[in-house]
Amino acid sequence: MNILVINGSSRKNSNTDSMLAVLLKNLSYCNIALRKYKVLPIHDQRHTRKNWETVEDDYSALIQKMVNADIVIFATPIYWYGISGLLKNFIDRWSQSLATNKKFK
């Protein structure tokens, strides 16, 4: 079983990290700490007739890991009653993946 964690915490050794350690104790998993990657904000091109522009960041590689996982766990602290900006930015880019990656769905 291939477990992937998408970790939206901006801090090392955060409460989110502690929660994941307890939740996934004795399990093998890959932890993607979004704070360590460059994921640029979406340039929304859904309503244009052009192909989506290539973005030079780590997003495509992260999505490929997500597509290949059997289980994906999203972990985030709660900031101002919502998910972290790091995770929100990553999720916003899914519009691009839905348009350009047939395996994403």
C-alpha positions in Angstrom: 0.0 0.0 0.0 1.4 3.4 -1.1 0.5 6.1 1.4 1.2 9.7 0.6 0.8 12.6 3.0 0.4 16.1 1.6 1.4 18.3 4.6 0.3 21.9 4.5 2.1 23.1 7.7 4.5 26.0 7.3 6.5 24.9 10.4 9.0 22.2 11.0 8.1 20.0 14.0 4.6 21.4 14.0 1.4 20.1 15.7 0.5 18.7 12.3 3.7 16.7 12.1 3.1 15.4 15.6 -0.5 14.3 14.7 0.8 12.5 11.6 3.4 10.6 13.6 0.7 9.3 15.9 -1.8 8.6 13.2 0.7 6.7 11.0 2.8 5.1 13.6 4.3 1.8 12.3 3.2 2.5 8.8 5.4 3.3 5.8 4.4 6.6 4.1 5.8 9.4 2.0 5.4 12.8 3.6 5.4 15.8 1.2 5.9 18.9 3.3 4.7 21.6 0.9 6.9 24.2 2.7 9.9 22.5 1.1 8.6 22.8 -2.5 7.9 25.6 -4.9 4.3 25.6 -6.0 3.3 28.8 -7.7 -0.2 30.2 -7.6 -2.6 29.2 -10.4 -2.8 31.2 -13.6 -6.3 30.2 -14.3 -6.7 29.5 -18.0 -9.9 27.4 -17.9 -11.8 30.0 -19.9 -9.3 30.7 -22.6 -8.9 28.8 -25.9 -5.2 28.4 -25.4 -3.3 25.4 -24.0 -2.3 25.7 -20.4 1.1 27.4 -20.1 3.9 25.3 -18.6 4.8 26.5 -15.1 8.4 26.1 -13.8 7.8 24.8 -10.3 7.5 21.5 -8.4 3.7 21.1 -8.8 3.7 18.6 -11.7 6.1 16.2 -9.9 4.0 16.4 -6.7 0.8 15.7 -8.6 2.5 12.7 -10.3 3.3 11.3 -6.8 -0.3 11.9 -5.8 -1.7 10.2 -8.8 0.5 7.1 -8.1 -0.5 6.8 -4.5 -3.1 4.3 -3.2 -4.0 6.5 -0.3 -3.6 10.3 0.0 -3.9 12.1 3.3 -4.2 15.8 3.5 -2.9 17.3 6.7 -3.0 21.0 7.6 -3.2 23.3 10.6 -6.2 25.5 10.8 -5.4 29.1 10.0 -8.2 31.6 10.4 -10.9 28.9 10.3 -9.5 27.3 7.1 -6.7 25.3 5.6 -3.2 26.7 5.3 -2.3 28.8 2.3 0.3 26.3 1.2 -2.4 23.6 0.9 -5.0 25.9 -0.6 -2.5 27.0 -3.3 -1.8 23.4 -4.1 -5.5 22.5 -4.3 -6.2 25.6 -6.5 -3.8 24.2 -9.1 -5.9 21.1 -9.5 -7.9 23.0 -12.1 -4.8 22.9 -14.2 -4.4 19.1 -13.6 -8.0 18.4 -14.5 -7.4 20.1 -17.8 -4.0 18.7 -18.6 -3.6 15.3 -16.9 -6.0 12.5 -17.9 -4.9 10.3 -14.9 -5.7 13.1 -12.4 -9.4 12.4 -12.3 
